[in-house]
């Protein structure tokens, strides 16, 4: 029986993806540790810290498939970390060159660098998924730039908007997240090499240590930090916080879609797949499953972000515990973000939009949704505040008598005299009071570069 949704054969594809699991499974992590060790050896060979042939031999000989994984597991539990057992085994694999494995390094150098190798691959997956979701939203924003729907504040009709405008608002947040991912990569995806206390003292008092770190970073395609960061974990906190922010924006989309899928709204429906969203007892049900999973993932990502903020507080030059929090927070955050993006792409790519139902819903309040339009149309003639008071009373009468706003206003001699019936009818048409909604929707869509 699985103990988490990430491991469960039933739930794992609801809260993650196969591609992201492959980045963070045990084999991938151990391989990343070995890649860090071999890259370090090559870097040290280039700088002249170890013999060039040793760097070549270590790279050629060290391999996951030659490990005794059962022995590695047992020794990791004893030691508390996997690096010493890994180094022991790959040193033996490398023969004479094995004496230079892990030269001048400490456990955290390799574990942190391995995590960065994984994060680099994981960020690339997230970027690809995010682009796919942005593409689906770009299409919706463009296609529905002029599809009039009710704008809602406090869950009540406010002013008319367009569905494309709403989609473009969703899209604008994801566009900014795409920028954040680009910006964080050089800042957060850093190689780690500092030795026991971060000073590189194990490579002497000259600049060999700094040269090795620069070459190490180049070998792995990671940034070379100006100083050891093994107790300054802001980079990982930024990554996890960005993933949580992406999840939160997807959760906002999910909330809106779930509401619009409700029977009383009936404006949207998630893609139909036989059996998806079905009830065991109510045959009519078509539940918004993808949105529900996105909403749940947003809340779970928030918890991991909070956990990473706790993990920032390390003591002195080596932490006594906070580091371990990352072993849960980092991979789980990537899994949740990948799972949510997968659900978002599925849902948004096949979303059913009922424009006619949107229009019918607009008319539920009998034109009250455009009361502001009437007020602003009347204001130049009688002043804004007087116009507000007059329209307010008309709205009150419409609500009390169950009439349309136009019907009530047509009996108001002052308003008819100032505006005329044709203008009054125009002002009470929701499609005529959209401001720049369509223009903004198209602008955001056009600015979205994938």
Secondary structure as UniProt FT lines:
FT   TURN            5..7
FT   TURN            9..14
FT   HELIX           18..24
FT   HELIX           26..47
FT   HELIX           52..61
FT   HELIX           64..66
FT   HELIX           69..79
FT   HELIX           83..93
FT   HELIX           95..100
FT   TURN            101..104
FT   HELIX           107..143
FT   TURN            144..146
FT   STRAND          148..153
FT   TURN            154..155
FT   STRAND          156..162
FT   HELIX           163..188
FT   HELIX           201..203
FT   HELIX           208..220
FT   TURN            230..231
FT   HELIX           234..261
FT   TURN            263..265
FT   STRAND          268..269
FT   TURN            274..277
FT   TURN            283..284
FT   HELIX           289..310
FT   TURN            311..312
FT   TURN            316..317
FT   HELIX           322..349
FT   STRAND          352..353
FT   HELIX           355..362
FT   HELIX           363..365
FT   TURN            366..367
FT   HELIX           368..370
FT   HELIX           371..382
FT   HELIX           384..401
FT   HELIX           405..410
FT   HELIX           413..419
FT   HELIX           421..427
FT   HELIX           430..432
FT   TURN            435..436
FT   HELIX           437..447
//
